[in-house]
Amino acid sequence: MGVINLAHGEFMMLGAYVTFVIQNLFRPMGGIVFELYYPVALVAAFIFTALVGVVLERTLIRKLYGRPLETLLATWGVSLILIQLVRSISTAMLIGIVVASLLGFLCTRFLATKISERPYFPYISGFAWLISAVIGLFSVNIASSVRILDSAWFGPRNIDVTAPKWLQGSWGTFAGVQLPGIRVFIILLSILLLLAVVWFLSKSVWGLRIRSVTQNREMSNCLGIPTDLVDSITFGVGSGLAGVAGSAITLLGSVGPNLGGTYIVSCFMVIVLGGVGNLLGTVLASILLGIIQSVVGSGTLLIIFPDMTPAIRSVVEFFATTSMSLVLVFIFIIVFLQFRPNGMFPQKGRSVES
C-alpha cells in the first residue's frame, strides 16, 4: 500500500489487552467454560484490531497515500497515542472520547450538507472538531469527579494472561526433546494463518482485487474495482493479524503498553530483507533472522561447537546476548543489502512503479 505503519506494533499490544479482557470476563465462569476463553480471545483480538485499523485508514492514512515519510511520522504519533491511551484509559476518559467523537462527526456531517463545496469548509470543519474536543475534555473532568469512573483500567504495569490447561505442559517429545505446548500451538497457529492469507490473496475475489490494486491502482479503478474499500480491507486484515500475534504473545509472558516497540524493528527488518510485498520473502526472512537471533543470542553455538578456537569463541561469546545478537542481525542485513538492495524477492512489473 506504500504505507510505513509504525503503529503496527501497537496493534499487537491492543490484541494482547483484548486477550486479557476476555480472560477476565471468562474467569468467573470457571471450569470448562474458562478453558475455552482463548479461542474466543483470538477471534475478538482479530475483530477489534481490524476495526481499529479500518478507522485509522479511513480517518488518517487515506489522506497520506503516496507520501510514505508522512505516513511514518503520522503513525508514529498514533503509536504514542495508543501507548498512552492504554496506560491512562478510564471510564471517564472513554466518556469524553465518545462525546467528542460524536459531536465532531455530527457537526462535520451537518456542515457537509450545507457548505461542503465552499473553499473554507475544511477550516470550519477543523474548528468544529476543535470545539468538540474541548467539550470532550470538559466531559472528562466532570466524569472524573466520580471516583469509580476515574480509576484506570490497566495502568502502566504489565499484565499476565493465564494459559488454558490444554496449552500448558508438554505435547510429547521429538528426538528426546520435550515440545512445550504453548510454543507448538503458536507455531501451528502461525502456519494456519499463513495458509489462510495465501488462500485469501490467491483464491478469493477480494484477494484478487487487492493484488490488482497493488500492481496497478489506476487501471483497477477504471475496471470498477472499489479501490477505497480494498484499501480498508487490506489495512483491516493486516491490523487484525497483528492483533492475533499480540494475543499469541501473551502466552509467552507478561506484556505491557510498550509491547509494540519490542517487535516493530524486527518486523521492518524482515520486510526489508524479504522484499516489500512478497509473502514468501517475508516467511523466509523471518525464519532466517529468527534462527540467527535465537541461536547466536542464546549461546547455543558454544554448546554445539565446544572445540572452537579461542579467537572464534571470544567473538561468539561477545554476540551471545539478546541485544548483541540484534546488532549481528543488523550487520547481516547491511551486508546483504549491498548485494541485493531490494531484498531476496524484489518486486517486478508495474508494482515497482506504484
N, C-alpha and C positions, 0 to 999 in steps of 0.2 A: 504493500500500500504506500510505500515511500514515507512511512512514519517511524520516527525514532521514539519509542514509548518508554520513557524512564519510570513510568508508574506501573509497569508490568509486574515488578516485584511486589508492589503494594496490593495488587490483585491477589497474589499468593497469600499475602498477610490477611486480606479480607476473607479468603476461603478458610484459612486456619481459624479465624474468630467465629465464622459461621459454624464450623465443626464444634467449637467449644460451646456455643449457644445451644446447638441441637443436643449435645451430650447432656447439658444441664436440664433441658426440657424432658429428656427421656429418663434421667437418673431417678426421679421419684417413683417411676413405674416399677423399676427393679426387674429382676428375673429375666426371662427370655425376651421381654419387650426391650429392656435396656441393651441386650446383646445385639439387637437389630438397629441400633441408632446409627451405626457408622455408614451403612449403605444409604440411609436417608440423608446423612450429612454430606455425602459425596454429591448426591443429586442437588441438594439445597445449595451447596457451595458453587456448583456449576451455574445454577439458575441465577443466584444472587449476583455473582461477579459478572456474569454475562449481561445482566440488566444494567449494572453499573458501567460496564464497558460501552454498551449501546448509548446510554445517557451521555457519557463522556464524548463519544464520537459525534453525536448529534449536536451537542452544545459547544464543543471546543475544537476537536480535531478536524471536523468538516470544514472549518474556516481556514485551516492551515495546510491543506493539501498542496503539495508541490514546494513546500518550504520546510525541509527536514530539520534544519537547525532551529527554526522557531518551534516546531513540534517538540524538539528535545527540551528547550527551555520551558515550554508550557507544561509538558508532562512532568518535568522535574518539580515545578511548582505544585502540580496536582499531587505528586507523591508526598511532598512535605505536608500538604493539607490533610491527606488521608492519614498520615502518621499521627499528626497532632489531633485529628478528629477522633481516632481510636483511643488515644490517651485521655482525652477530655470529655468524650461524649457522655451526656446525661439526658434524662428525660426533659429537663428544662431546655437544654440546647437543642434537642430534637424538635421540641415545640417551636422554638424560634426559627429553625431551618425550614420547617414545614410552612409556617406563617409567611416568611419572606419569599419562599419559592412560589406559593400560591398567589400571593399578591403581585409578584413580579410577572408571573405567567399571565394572569388575568388582565393586568394593566397593559401588557405588551399586545395581547390579543385584541383588546378593545381599541388601542391606538392604531393597530394594523388595519382594522376595518375602516378607520376614519382618515388617516393621513399616511398610509403606507407608501404612497407614491411621492410624497414630498421629500425634498433633499435633506431636511432637518430631522426626519423620522428617527435615524439611529441615535441622534443626540437626545431626543425626547425619550426614546426607549431606554437608553442608558440611565437617564435621570430617574425614570420610573423604577428601574431596578435598584438604584441607589436609595431612593426613599423606602422601597420595600425592605432593603437590608437594614436600614435604620429602625424601621418598625419591628423587624425581627429581633434586633438587639434589645429593644425595649421589652419585647415579649420574653426574652431570655431572662432579663433582670427581674421581671415580675414573677415568672415561674420559679426563679431561684430562691425567692423568699420562702417557698415551701421546702422544708429540709429534705423530705423524701424524694422530691423532684430534682434536687441539686446534687445528689450523690452520683459520682462517676460509675459507669457500668463496668469498665475494665481497669482503667488507670494505667500507669506506666509499667507496672510489674508484668513479668512473664506469666503465661497461663499454661496449664498442663491438661492434656487430654488423656483419659484412661482408655487404653485399647481394649476392645472386647476380648473375652476369654478365648474365642475361637481364633484370634490372631496372636495370642501370647504363646510363649514356649517355642518348641522346635517342630518343624514339619518334616521330620525324618533326617536322614544322613545321606551324604554323597561323597564317595571316596574318603570315608572316615571323617568327614567334616559335617557338623550339625548345621542344618539350614534353619535360621531363625524365621519364624512365621511372618513377622511384620515385614521384613525386607523381601522375602519371597513374594508376599502379597503385593508390595509396591512395584516389584519388577513385573509381575503378571498384569497389574493394573496399567502400568506404562505401556506394555506390549498391546493390551486390549485397546487403549486409547489411540495408540499409533495406528493400529489396523483400522479403527473407526475413522480416523482422519483421512487415511489413504482411500478408504471406500467413499467417504463423503466427497473428497476432491475429484476422484476419478469416475465415480459411478452415478452420483446424484445429480439432479438438474441444477441445484444451486451451486454445487461444486464446479460444474462445467461453466456456470456463469462467473464464478469467482475467478477461475483460470482465464476466462475470456477477458474479463475486465483488467486482470493483471497484465495480460500481454498487449492489449490494445483497447484502451478505455474509450477513445472517441468512436471507433468502429462498433464497439459493443453498444454504445449509446444510440448510434444510428440504427442498429438492428432491433431496438426496442427493449434491450435489457435494462432493468431499473438499476442503474449504477449506484444511486444513493442508497437503495435498500441493500444492495450487495455489499457496500462499504460497512453498513451497520451490522449485517450478518457476520461478515469477516471479523470485525472488531469484537463482536459479541462472542463468537466461538473461541477466538484466541483468549479473551479475558476469562471465559468460563473454564477453559483448560488450565489456565493459571490458578483459578480458584480450586480446582481439583488437586493440583500439585500442592497447594498450601494445605489442603485437608490431609493429604498423604504425609506431609512433613510433620504434622502434629503427632504422628505415631512414633517419631524418632526422638522426641524430647520436647523440652519447653520451647515455646515460641512467644514472641513479643511484638510490639509495634515496629521495631527495626528489622523484622524478618526479611523484608524485600531487599535491603541493601546487601544481605549476605549472598544473594543468588543472582542479582541483576548483572553484575560484572561477568560472571561465568556464562550467563545467557548470551551476552553480546559477543564474548569470545567464541562461543560455539557458532553463532551466526556468521561471524567474520571468517572463521576457519572453514566452515562447511560450504559457504556460498549463499548469498542472500536469495531467498525464495526457493531453495531446493530442500525438499524434505529428507531425501537420502543423505545429503551432505550434513544436515543437522543431526541425524541419528549417528552417523559415523564420527563426526567431530565430537559429539557429546560423549560417546563411548571412549574415544581416544583420550580426550582431556581428562575424563573421569579416572581412567586407568592410570595415567601419568600422575595425577594429583594424589590419588589414594595410595598407589604402590610406593611412590617416592616419599610422600609426606608421612606415611606410617612407618617408614624404615624397613619395609618388607624386603627390599633388595639386600639389606645386610644379613637377613636370615637365609635368603635363597642362595646368596653367594658369600659364604663366610670366609673364603680364601682370597679376598680382594687384596690387591697391593695397598700399602699404606696411603699412597697418594690418592688412589681412586676412592678408598674408604673415607678419607677425610672430606672429599667432595660430596660423596653420598650422605655422610652424616651432616654436612652443612645444610643440605636441602631437605633433610628428614624432619621437617616440621610443617605444619599446615600453611603458615604464612610464606615460608621459603619455597614450598612446593608450588604455590601460586605464582611466585616470581619465576620459577622454572617454566611454568606454562606460558607466561608472558614472553619469555625469551624464545621458547619454541615457536610461538605464533609469529613473532617478529622475524625470525629466520625464515619460517615457511612462507610468509607473505613476500619476502624478497624474490622468491622464485615463482609463486603463484599469487599475485596481488588480489585476484578476485575470488580466492578460496579454492577448495578442492573441486567444486562443481559450479563454475561461473554461469551466469545467465546467458541465454542465447536468443537470437531473433529480436522481435520488436520489444520484448520485455526489458531489454537492456536500455532502450531509449526512454521508457516510461519512468 
